[in-house]
Amino acid sequence: MNNIYEPKFVKQLFNQMSGSYERMNYITSFGFSIRWRKQFLNKLGKSEQKLNVIDILCGLGENWAYLKQNFPNSTFSALDFSEEMISQSENKGNKVFKNQLNLLCEDILQSNLESNSFDIISCAYGLKTFNDEQLEILAKEVSRILKPNGKFSFVEVSKPKNIFLFYPYRFYLSKIVPVLGRLFLGNPSDYKMLWIYTENFESCIHVKETFSKYNLQVNFENYFYGCATGIYGKKL
């Protein structure tokens, strides 16, 4: 098998899934992805100030309407390295932000983003595709681009520890979702990867430990008994 954390492999995977990814996020989480998205973004608070907000690993822009609602007077950027995700999210960005979104096709691990430039960083369902070494780089980048006291929040689908949840969840994600992927894409192998990444990732506990090393105050959060987990906090 290819190195599943190699950026070229991950980019190709998300390029291929871009046409159905938003629907599949909803289906794979039994519809909870929207609820978790609202909950993790609420960790950032709300503000009428003109802040500098960025949504990283932005996918199809599912966070954007909530970010605009919570930070109505802010300046918004979004970043993803999947060309197809960026292309398909462009219309949504224009609609939500009235053509005022700075949409970037870049790799967050080696971006050209300015240091100490953002008040808010959000990220949904992108952490699982990073290995430990890449998470170290990500943590450094988050610390680098955040302003002092700038806030961040991340959420990721995870492995629940409760066995009554874990076994049906594993069966659903590893067996049923690839079948649904075939219906949407004609290619079940792409969506089979979602469980492989989730199983390897486990939860955001280790992400909290990594981020805490880089001048970040980090809190851990469980969503729906560990079916999703997250981190949130601020730069010191």
C-alpha positions in Angstrom: 0.0 0.0 0.0 1.1 3.6 -0.6 2.2 5.6 2.4 -1.3 6.9 3.3 0.1 10.0 4.9 2.2 11.1 1.9 0.8 14.4 0.8 0.5 13.4 -2.8 -1.6 10.3 -1.9 -3.9 12.4 0.5 -4.4 15.1 -2.1 -5.4 12.6 -4.8 -7.8 10.9 -2.4 -9.6 14.2 -1.6 -9.6 15.3 -5.2 -11.4 12.1 -6.1 -13.9 12.4 -3.2 -14.6 16.2 -3.7 -17.8 15.6 -5.5 -19.5 13.7 -2.7 -17.5 14.6 0.4 -20.0 16.9 2.0 -22.9 14.4 1.7 -20.6 11.6 2.9 -19.5 13.5 6.0 -23.2 13.8 6.9 -23.9 10.1 6.3 -20.7 8.8 8.0 -21.5 10.7 11.2 -25.3 9.8 11.2 -25.9 13.5 10.6 -23.9 14.5 13.7 -21.2 16.2 11.7 -23.3 19.3 11.5 -24.0 19.4 15.2 -20.3 18.7 16.0 -19.3 21.5 13.6 -21.5 24.0 15.4 -20.2 22.8 18.8 -16.5 23.0 17.9 -16.9 26.4 16.3 -18.7 27.7 19.4 -15.5 27.1 21.3 -14.1 30.1 19.4 -16.8 32.4 20.8 -18.4 35.2 18.8 -17.3 38.7 18.1 -18.5 41.8 16.3 -14.9 43.0 15.9 -13.0 43.0 12.6 -10.8 39.9 13.2 -8.7 37.9 10.8 -10.2 34.4 10.5 -8.8 31.4 8.6 -10.4 28.0 8.0 -7.6 25.5 7.3 -8.1 22.1 5.5 -11.3 23.8 4.5 -12.6 21.1 2.2 -15.9 22.2 0.7 -16.4 25.1 3.0 -18.8 23.5 5.4 -17.6 25.8 8.3 -18.0 29.0 6.5 -21.7 30.0 7.1 -21.2 29.4 10.8 -17.9 31.4 10.9 -19.6 34.3 9.0 -22.5 34.2 11.5 -20.2 34.2 14.5 -17.7 36.8 13.2 -19.8 39.0 10.9 -17.4 41.9 10.5 -14.2 39.8 10.1 -11.8 39.2 7.2 -11.9 35.6 6.1 -9.4 33.2 4.4 -9.6 29.5 3.7 -6.9 27.0 2.8 -6.8 23.5 1.3 -4.3 21.8 -0.9 -6.9 19.8 -2.9 -7.4 21.6 -6.1 -10.8 20.0 -6.6 -12.0 20.9 -3.1 -10.9 24.5 -3.7 -12.6 24.6 -7.2 -15.9 23.1 -5.9 -16.0 25.4 -2.9 -15.4 28.6 -4.8 -19.1 29.3 -5.5 -20.0 28.7 -1.8 -17.3 31.1 -0.8 -18.5 33.8 -3.1 -22.1 33.4 -1.8 -21.3 33.3 1.9 -18.7 36.0 1.9 -20.0 38.1 -1.0 -16.8 37.6 -3.0 -14.6 38.7 -0.1 -13.1 35.3 0.8 -9.3 34.9 0.3 -9.3 31.2 -0.9 -5.9 29.6 -1.0 -4.8 26.4 -2.6 -1.8 25.6 -0.4 -0.4 22.9 1.9 -0.8 24.1 5.5 2.5 22.3 6.4 4.5 24.5 4.1 2.3 27.6 3.5 3.1 31.2 2.7 0.8 32.5 5.5 2.2 35.4 7.5 3.4 34.9 11.0 1.2 36.4 13.8 -1.5 37.3 11.4 -4.7 35.5 12.5 -7.0 35.9 15.4 -9.0 32.8 14.7 -8.1 29.3 13.2 -10.8 26.7 12.6 -10.4 23.2 11.2 -12.9 20.4 10.8 -12.2 16.7 10.0 -8.7 17.2 8.7 -6.4 16.0 11.5 -6.7 12.3 10.8 -4.8 12.4 7.6 -1.6 13.6 9.4 1.0 11.3 11.0 2.8 12.3 14.2 5.6 14.1 12.4 3.1 16.1 10.3 1.1 17.0 13.5 4.3 18.5 15.0 4.7 20.7 11.9 1.0 21.6 12.0 1.2 22.6 15.7 4.3 24.8 14.9 2.4 26.4 12.0 -0.7 27.1 14.1 1.5 28.7 16.7 3.4 30.7 14.1 0.4 32.2 12.2 -1.7 32.9 15.3 -1.5 36.3 16.9 -0.8 36.3 20.7 -4.1 35.4 22.4 -5.5 34.2 19.0 -7.9 31.3 19.3 -8.1 27.9 17.5 -10.5 25.0 17.4 -10.2 21.6 15.7 -12.6 18.7 15.5 -12.1 15.1 14.2 -14.1 11.9 13.9 -12.6 9.5 16.5 -12.8 6.0 17.9 -15.2 5.9 20.8 -13.9 3.9 23.9 -17.4 2.7 24.8 -17.6 -0.8 23.3 -21.3 -0.5 22.7 -20.6 2.4 20.4 -17.2 1.2 19.1 -18.2 -2.1 17.4 -21.3 -0.8 15.5 -19.4 2.4 14.6 -16.4 0.4 13.3 -18.7 -1.9 11.3 -20.6 1.1 9.9 -17.5 3.1 8.9 -15.4 0.2 7.6 -18.1 -1.9 5.9 -21.2 0.2 5.1 -19.7 3.5 4.2 -17.5 2.0 1.4 -20.8 0.6 -0.1 -22.3 4.0 0.1 -19.1 5.3 -1.5 -19.7 2.9 -4.4 -23.2 4.3 -4.9 -21.9 7.9 -4.9 -18.6 7.4 -6.7 -18.4 3.9 -8.1 -15.3 3.6 -6.0 -15.6 2.1 -2.5 -11.8 2.1 -1.9 -11.7 5.9 -1.4 -14.2 5.8 1.4 -12.7 2.7 3.0 -9.8 5.0 3.8 -11.9 7.1 6.1 -12.1 4.3 8.7 -8.4 3.4 8.2 -7.4 7.0 9.0 -9.9 7.1 11.9 -8.7 3.9 13.4 -5.0 5.0 13.2 -5.9 8.4 14.6 -7.9 7.2 17.6 -8.7 10.6 19.2 -7.4 14.2 19.7 -5.7 13.3 23.0 -2.2 13.0 21.3 -2.9 16.1 19.3 -3.5 18.0 22.6 -0.1 16.8 23.8 1.6 17.8 20.6 0.1 21.3 20.4 0.9 22.0 24.1 4.6 22.0 23.2 4.3 25.1 21.0 3.3 28.0 23.2 -0.4 27.0 22.9 -2.9 26.6 25.7 -4.8 23.5 24.7 -8.1 22.0 25.9 -9.5 18.6 25.0 -13.2 18.0 24.2 -15.3 14.9 23.6 -18.3 15.0 21.3 -21.1 12.3 21.6 -19.2 9.9 23.9 -16.0 10.1 21.8 -17.4 9.5 18.3 -15.7 12.8 17.7 -13.0 14.6 19.7 -11.5 18.1 19.5 -8.9 20.5 20.8 -9.4 24.2 21.3 -7.5 27.0 23.0 -5.3 30.0 22.4 -1.8 31.2 21.7 0.0 32.3 24.9 
